[in-house]
Amino acid sequence: MTESIPGLGMSLPEVVVVLGAVGLVLARWLPPGARRPTTVAAGAVVAASTLVLVVVGVRWQLVPVLVGAAVMVPLAVPALVRRRDGRPAWRARWWLALPGTVACLVLIATGPAAAWALPVPVFPQPSGQFAVGTTVLQWTDPDRPETATPAPDDRRTVVVQLWYPARPSAAGTERARYAGRTAHESHVVFGALADYLGVPGFLLDGTADARTRSVPEAVVADTDGRFPVVLFSPGLGGVRTQNTAWAEELSSRGYIVVGVDHPYDSAAVVLADGTTARTLVAAAGDHAEDQRRVNGWTAVRAADLSFVLTQVGRLDRGEIPGPFTDRLDTDRAAVTGHSVGGAAALLAARQDARFAAVIDIDGAPHDPDPQPFHQPVLVLSHPVDPAVNPTYLPLLNQVLNLDTAISYLLVVPGSAHLTFTDAPLFLPPVPSVVGTLGRTGALRMTIAATVAFLDATLRGAPGDLATRLKAHGELTVYRPGGPR
């Protein structure tokens, strides 16, 4: 699949086939001398560009365009045939052609509209000094049973994806797929995400074919010292790649980001043996039972994050073979997450003092026994109406007031729950779903706020962090003893 043109949601061949189809429809209304050459040229353009699309892959958004063009062919071809007097052999009356023209144009227009609403995501080029590499690993914790399966000897397994600073790759090197190591894995994952969201799977087919900006198995960058580590837990039912654009930007700036798939929670996790662990997450419909369940899922995720940090340390020490020996600074490790992943990050930090900083991205805490913890915290949040969710802010205030370090709550105007993920790059720009910051504005905001926090807490960057964060929304600073 060829890459889409930013802002249009269509590739060049797709734009050409749309223009050709429009030309084919409108040719009937041109002056007599222009009708025949326009019809021939437009038909040739449609045929050639359709052939290209068949080779690279026809997206469902282009089907109405091709149907509209196909409807016009039996009407246009007779008009090309001339009688002995030079007049067309047949030409529809205007009162019949006009509604047909309008109907075909409407049909054709639905293609670009659908492509704009649900484009193949175009990932921004990372702005940091490093190229970005990526690799996927699978680890099993021998000390924890897998509670989601009945097998007594099953042990908890996680799949992680690392994005890391890399050496530049040769021009034309194939970039990583968005949601999996293979086309099959990507389509399995996005099919499961569609099921989880309750939408037809074909709507996300184009996203499953997207390419990112990182290169699989690229050589780690040649620099002295170790890179700070950022662990990431996705939202409920989410997958390790849901914040890929953010992860790639951080990696280009010298961080190693470790995205975690939580089997039987993430929508689908394709394991090394080819089996797929699908989500078992489901609501009971009873508030107390649902709260008990989400507390349990959060606790499992928190344990996963601590286990992953242990494995990252083994990678750095060379106990796990690979190219990361002496490159991972686990003394400068942040734990982050979106939604329930953010709740898991908070719980993991309270239980595991090895984490040096925490970022909770729009997640309400799910800790049944809140206790003091000692790492600086950044909470990014969309504006929450207390009348709609009366417990969200009180829970955040309770947890952040227990922190013995300085913490920050940044409420971002115009944001929604999915603003802080890759979703604005490929979902319809519906304010209640992805906010009003735009397809790339949301990402720039998320990067600016989180990089400012990570640079300050993990790298000791000078300057007033609060001033930097205030540029993006309404900020509350929590200091030991209470907020101000």
C-alpha positions in Angstrom: 0.0 0.0 0.0 1.3 3.4 -1.0 1.5 6.1 1.8 -1.4 8.5 2.1 -1.0 12.2 1.4 -1.3 14.0 4.8 -4.6 15.9 5.2 -6.3 14.0 2.4 -6.2 10.4 3.7 -5.6 9.1 0.2 -2.5 8.0 -1.8 -1.6 9.5 -5.1 -3.2 6.6 -7.2 -6.4 7.0 -5.1 -6.5 10.7 -5.8 -6.0 10.1 -9.5 -8.8 7.5 -9.7 -11.2 9.9 -8.0 -10.3 12.7 -10.4 -10.7 10.3 -13.3 -14.1 9.1 -12.1 -15.3 12.7 -11.7 -14.1 13.5 -15.2 -15.9 10.5 -16.6 -19.2 11.7 -14.9 -18.9 15.3 -16.0 -17.8 14.7 -19.6 -21.4 14.5 -20.7 -22.0 18.2 -19.8 -19.0 19.6 -21.6 -19.1 21.4 -24.9 -19.5 19.0 -27.9 -15.9 19.2 -29.0 -14.6 18.3 -25.5 -16.9 15.5 -24.6 -15.3 12.7 -26.6 -11.6 13.4 -25.7 -12.5 14.0 -22.0 -14.4 10.7 -21.8 -11.6 8.8 -23.4 -8.9 10.4 -21.2 -10.9 10.0 -18.0 -11.7 6.4 -18.8 -8.0 5.7 -19.5 -7.1 7.3 -16.2 -9.6 5.4 -14.2 -8.5 2.1 -15.8 -4.8 2.7 -15.3 -5.1 3.9 -11.7 -7.6 1.1 -10.8 -4.9 -1.4 -12.1 -2.4 0.2 -9.8 -4.7 0.0 -6.9 -5.4 -3.7 -7.6 -1.7 -4.3 -7.4 -1.0 -2.3 -4.2 -4.4 -3.0 -2.6 -7.8 -1.5 -2.9 -9.1 0.0 0.3 -12.8 -0.2 1.1 -13.1 3.6 0.9 -12.4 3.5 -2.8 -15.2 1.0 -3.6 -17.9 3.6 -4.0 -15.6 5.6 -6.3 -15.0 2.6 -8.5 -18.8 1.7 -8.5 -19.6 5.3 -9.6 -17.1 5.1 -12.4 -18.4 1.6 -13.4 -22.0 2.9 -13.6 -20.9 5.6 -16.0 -19.1 3.3 -18.4 -22.1 1.8 -20.2 -23.5 5.3 -20.5 -20.3 6.8 -21.8 -19.2 4.2 -24.3 -22.3 4.4 -26.6 -21.8 8.2 -26.7 -18.3 7.5 -28.2 -19.8 5.6 -31.1 -20.6 7.9 -34.1 -23.3 7.6 -36.7 -22.6 8.4 -40.3 -23.6 12.0 -39.8 -21.0 12.3 -37.0 -23.5 12.5 -34.1 -23.3 10.2 -31.1 -25.1 6.9 -31.6 -26.9 7.4 -28.3 -27.0 10.1 -25.7 -29.2 10.3 -22.6 -31.7 13.0 -22.4 -30.7 15.8 -20.0 -33.6 15.1 -17.6 -32.4 11.5 -17.3 -28.7 12.4 -17.2 -28.9 15.1 -14.6 -30.2 12.9 -11.7 -27.8 10.1 -12.8 -24.9 12.6 -12.7 -25.8 13.8 -9.3 -26.2 10.3 -7.9 -22.8 9.2 -9.3 -21.0 12.3 -8.0 -22.5 11.7 -4.5 -21.4 8.1 -4.7 -17.9 9.1 -5.8 -17.7 11.8 -3.1 -18.3 9.2 -0.3 -14.9 7.7 -1.1 -12.7 10.7 -0.3 -15.0 11.5 2.6 -14.5 8.1 4.1 -10.8 8.1 3.4 -10.5 11.5 5.2 -12.5 10.3 8.2 -10.7 6.9 8.5 -7.3 7.4 6.8 -4.3 5.1 6.8 -2.3 6.8 9.6 0.8 8.8 8.4 3.2 8.8 11.4 5.1 12.0 11.9 8.9 11.9 11.3 10.5 12.0 14.8 12.3 15.2 15.5 15.1 14.0 17.7 18.7 13.4 16.9 18.4 9.6 16.6 16.9 7.3 14.1 14.5 4.8 15.7 14.7 1.0 15.8 12.2 -1.4 17.2 12.1 -5.1 18.3 9.6 -7.4 19.9 10.4 -9.8 22.8 8.4 -12.3 24.8 9.1 -13.0 28.4 7.6 -15.5 30.9 7.6 -15.0 34.7 8.3 -18.4 36.3 7.1 -17.0 39.7 3.6 -16.0 38.7 0.8 -18.3 37.6 -1.4 -17.2 34.7 -4.7 -16.7 36.5 -6.7 -16.1 33.3 -6.3 -19.7 32.2 -7.3 -23.0 33.9 -4.0 -24.8 33.3 -2.2 -25.1 36.7 1.3 -25.0 35.2 0.6 -21.9 33.0 2.9 -19.0 33.9 2.3 -15.3 33.2 3.8 -14.3 29.8 4.0 -10.8 28.4 5.0 -9.5 25.0 6.9 -6.2 24.9 8.0 -3.9 22.1 11.1 -1.8 22.4 11.6 1.5 20.5 15.2 2.6 20.9 17.7 5.1 19.5 19.3 3.6 16.5 21.9 4.2 13.8 20.5 5.6 10.6 19.4 2.8 8.1 20.0 2.8 4.4 17.5 4.7 2.2 14.5 2.5 1.3 14.9 0.2 4.3 11.5 -1.3 5.1 9.8 0.3 8.1 8.0 -1.5 10.9 4.3 -2.3 10.6 2.1 -0.5 13.0 0.4 -3.3 15.0 2.5 -6.4 14.5 5.6 -8.0 13.2 3.8 -9.4 10.1 0.8 -8.5 8.0 -1.1 -11.4 9.6 -0.4 -10.2 13.1 -1.4 -6.6 12.3 -4.8 -7.7 10.9 -5.4 -10.1 13.8 -4.8 -7.3 16.3 -6.9 -4.7 14.5 -9.6 -7.2 13.9 -9.7 -7.9 17.6 -9.7 -4.1 18.4 -12.6 -3.7 16.0 -14.5 -6.5 17.8 -13.7 -4.9 21.2 -15.0 -1.5 20.0 -18.1 -3.1 18.4 -17.4 -1.8 14.9 -17.0 -3.8 11.6 -13.5 -5.0 11.1 -13.1 -3.7 7.6 -13.2 -0.1 8.9 -9.7 -0.5 10.4 -8.2 -2.6 7.6 -6.2 0.4 6.3 -4.8 1.1 9.7 -3.6 -2.5 10.0 -1.5 -2.0 6.8 0.2 1.2 8.0 3.9 1.6 8.4 5.6 3.5 11.2 8.9 5.5 11.3 11.0 2.8 13.1 13.1 0.1 11.5 12.9 -3.5 12.8 16.1 -4.7 14.4 18.0 -1.6 13.5 21.5 -1.3 15.1 21.5 0.5 18.5 22.9 4.0 18.3 26.6 4.5 19.0 26.8 6.7 22.1 28.4 6.6 25.4 26.4 5.6 28.4 22.9 4.2 29.0 19.5 5.5 27.8 16.7 6.3 30.3 13.9 3.7 30.1 10.1 4.5 29.8 7.7 1.6 30.3 4.2 2.0 28.8 1.0 0.1 29.6 -2.0 0.7 27.2 -5.6 1.3 28.0 -8.1 -1.4 28.9 -8.3 -3.7 25.8 -5.5 -1.6 24.2 -2.3 -2.9 22.7 1.4 -2.2 23.1 1.5 -0.1 19.9 -1.4 2.3 20.6 1.1 5.1 21.4 3.6 4.4 18.7 4.0 7.9 17.4 4.8 9.1 21.0 7.2 6.2 21.6 9.1 6.9 18.4 9.4 10.6 19.2 10.8 9.8 22.7 13.2 7.2 21.3 14.5 9.8 18.8 15.3 12.0 21.8 17.4 9.3 23.5 14.8 7.3 25.5 14.1 3.6 25.3 10.4 3.0 25.4 9.0 -0.4 26.3 5.4 -1.0 25.4 3.7 -3.9 27.2 1.0 -6.2 25.9 -1.0 -7.7 28.8 -2.4 -11.1 27.5 -6.1 -11.7 28.1 -6.5 -7.9 28.8 -5.1 -6.4 25.6 -7.5 -7.0 22.7 -5.3 -9.6 21.1 -1.7 -10.7 21.8 0.0 -12.9 19.2 2.5 -15.1 21.1 5.7 -16.5 19.8 4.2 -19.9 19.0 1.5 -18.3 16.8 -1.4 -18.6 19.2 -3.5 -15.5 20.0 -4.5 -14.6 23.5 -7.7 -12.6 23.1 -9.1 -10.3 25.8 -11.2 -11.8 28.5 -12.1 -8.3 29.9 -15.8 -7.9 30.2 -18.1 -5.8 32.4 -20.5 -7.5 34.8 -23.1 -4.7 34.8 -22.9 -4.3 38.6 -20.8 -1.4 39.8 -19.3 -3.2 42.8 -18.4 -6.2 40.7 -17.0 -4.1 37.9 -14.8 -2.2 40.4 -13.5 -5.4 41.8 -12.6 -6.7 38.4 -10.9 -3.5 37.3 -8.9 -3.5 40.5 -7.8 -7.0 39.7 -6.8 -6.2 36.2 -4.9 -3.2 37.4 -3.0 -5.3 40.0 -2.0 -7.8 37.3 -0.8 -5.0 35.0 1.2 -3.5 37.9 2.9 -6.8 38.5 3.6 -7.1 34.8 5.3 -3.7 34.8 7.6 -4.6 37.7 8.5 -7.9 36.0 9.3 -6.1 32.8 11.6 -3.7 34.6 13.4 -6.7 36.1 13.8 -8.2 32.6 15.0 -4.8 31.2 17.7 -4.9 33.9 18.7 -8.4 32.8 18.9 -7.1 29.2 21.2 -4.4 30.3 23.4 -6.8 32.2 23.6 -9.2 29.2 21.8 -12.0 31.1 19.3 -11.9 28.2 21.2 -12.0 24.9 20.8 -9.1 22.7 22.2 -5.7 21.5 21.2 -3.8 24.7 23.9 -4.8 27.1 25.1 -1.7 29.0 22.6 0.5 27.1 19.5 0.5 29.5 19.6 2.8 32.5 17.1 1.2 34.9 18.1 3.7 37.6 16.3 6.2 35.4 13.1 4.3 34.6 9.7 5.9 34.3 6.5 3.9 34.4 3.7 5.3 32.3 0.3 4.2 30.9 -3.0 5.3 29.4 -6.4 4.9 31.1 -6.2 1.7 33.1 -2.6 1.5 32.1 -2.1 4.8 33.9 -3.8 3.4 37.0 -1.4 0.4 36.8 1.6 2.8 36.5 0.5 4.5 39.7 0.1 1.2 41.5 3.4 -0.2 40.2 5.2 2.9 41.4 3.7 2.6 44.9 4.7 -1.1 45.1 8.1 -0.8 43.4 10.6 1.9 44.4 12.8 1.1 41.4 10.6 3.4 39.3 11.9 6.9 39.3 8.9 8.8 37.8 5.3 8.1 36.8 3.1 9.4 34.0 -0.6 8.6 34.3 -2.3 9.5 30.9 -6.0 10.0 31.6 -6.5 7.2 34.0 -8.5 7.1 37.2 -6.6 5.4 40.1 -7.7 1.8 40.9 -5.9 1.1 44.1 -8.2 -0.4 46.8 -5.6 0.5 49.5 -3.9 3.8 48.6 -0.6 4.3 50.4 2.1 7.0 50.3 4.6 6.7 47.4 7.6 8.7 46.6 8.1 9.3 42.9 7.1 12.5 41.0 3.9 12.1 39.0 2.5 13.8 35.9 -1.2 13.2 35.2 -2.5 14.3 31.8 -6.3 14.5 31.8 -9.1 15.5 29.5 -11.7 17.8 31.2 -14.0 15.7 33.3 -17.4 17.0 34.3 -17.9 16.0 38.0 -21.6 15.6 37.3 -20.8 12.9 34.8 -18.0 11.2 36.7 -18.1 12.4 40.3 -15.3 10.1 41.6 -12.5 10.8 39.1 -11.1 14.0 40.5 -11.5 13.0 44.2 -9.6 9.8 43.6 -6.8 11.6 41.8 -6.6 14.2 44.6 -6.5 11.4 47.2 -3.6 9.6 45.5 -1.6 12.7 44.5 -1.9 14.1 48.1 -0.3 10.9 49.3 2.8 11.4 47.1 5.9 12.6 49.0 7.3 14.1 45.8 6.1 17.0 43.8 3.4 15.9 41.3 1.4 17.6 38.6 -2.2 17.4 37.2 -2.5 18.9 33.8 -6.1 19.2 32.4 -5.9 19.8 28.7 -8.7 21.9 27.1 -10.1 20.4 23.9 -8.8 16.9 24.7 -10.8 13.6 25.0 -9.9 10.2 26.3 -8.2 9.1 23.1 -6.5 12.4 22.4 -3.3 11.2 24.0 -3.0 8.1 21.8 -2.4 7.4 18.1 -6.2 7.5 17.6 -6.4 11.1 16.1 -4.2 9.9 13.3 -6.7 7.4 12.0 -10.1 7.8 13.6 -12.8 10.3 12.6 -12.2 13.8 14.1 -15.2 13.5 16.4 -14.6 15.8 19.4 -16.1 13.4 21.9 -13.7 10.6 20.7 -10.4 12.3 19.9 -10.9 15.9 21.0 -10.5 19.1 19.0 -6.7 19.5 18.9 -6.4 18.0 15.4 -4.7 14.9 14.0 -1.2 16.1 14.8 -1.8 18.8 17.4 -2.9 16.3 19.9 0.4 14.4 19.5 2.5 17.5 19.7 0.8 18.5 23.0 1.3 15.0 24.5 4.9 14.9 23.5 5.7 18.4 24.7 4.2 17.8 28.2 5.6 14.3 28.7 9.1 15.2 27.4 9.3 18.2 29.7 8.4 16.0 32.6 10.8 13.2 31.7 13.7 15.5 30.9 13.2 17.2 34.3 12.8 14.0 36.4 15.1 11.5 34.6 17.7 13.9 33.2 17.7 16.8 35.6 16.9 19.3 32.9 17.1 22.9 34.3 14.2 25.3 34.3 10.7 25.6 35.8 8.8 22.5 34.9 5.5 24.0 36.0 5.8 26.9 33.6 6.4 24.5 30.7 3.4 22.4 31.6 1.1 25.4 32.1 1.5 26.2 28.4 -0.7 23.2 27.6 -3.6 23.5 30.0 -4.8 24.0 33.6 -2.2 22.9 36.0 -2.4 21.9 39.6 0.9 21.4 41.5 0.8 18.9 44.4 3.5 19.4 46.9 4.0 17.4 50.1 1.4 18.8 52.4 -1.2 19.6 49.8 -1.8 21.1 46.4 -1.5 24.7 45.3 
